Amino acid sequence: MFDTHIHLTEIEHEKLLKLLLRPDFRYISCGTDKKSIMAINELTAKYEHVYGALGIHPSYADDAEALDSIKELIRNNSKLIAIGEAGLDARYADMDRQIHIFEQQIILAEETGLPIIVHNVRTTDRLITLIERHPSPRYIIHGFSGSVETAKRLLLFDTYFGIGRTVTYGDARRLRSALSVIPQDRLLIETDDPYMDREDMENDLRKVLKDLADIVGKDQEEVEYITDRNAEEAFSL
Ligand SMILES: [Zn+2]
């Protein structure tokens, strides 16, 4: 199984070791600020099944100097396979600053050819304006929970959809409809732990997989196989 969005560097030591010792699991650990990207770089060197995405989260949009560190690290470590998590979030202040730092990271994705993992909370129109301006990178939409309409607009570009715990919530009807228009070769699974589940992280990805399998009407083994392949394809592994 491939957890394509997790923050391993934010998980306390004992729980982290349990996750890292699970057989047959692979992870993409996402960065949010300068401190986390340094730690991810080290983690990828230590564990074969851990890959890294380096980025500046919209809640750290003033951490511009992290961008230089990201450039430096990805030049020297081939296990750093994506930019992110980067994006926009209407809950945080200074949207102009967020857009600026996000666009810098999109440009880095263009320059390096790496995909970019996108955080989008109530900023879909702004996000699509930026994607239209920079259509060439591959965009991985993290924690997708949008409508059919939003999915269709995003599918005009090279996009993948990270499906996480929203799929298990009672209010996930909208996502269920969107899943009917998203091709299955564009689906990824993710947990966003420890932010989604601090208690039961060991079973978290399994729950996402089960719920996604129920919705698309396939068995879990098949969805596991499909999403593993998709992750390899999306991140060129
Ligand atoms: Zn995240």
Boltz pocket constraint, residues with backbone or C-beta under 6 A from the ligand:
constraints:
  - pocket:
      binder: B
      contacts: [[A, 5], [A, 7], [A, 30], [A, 85], [A, 192]]
      max_distance: 6.0
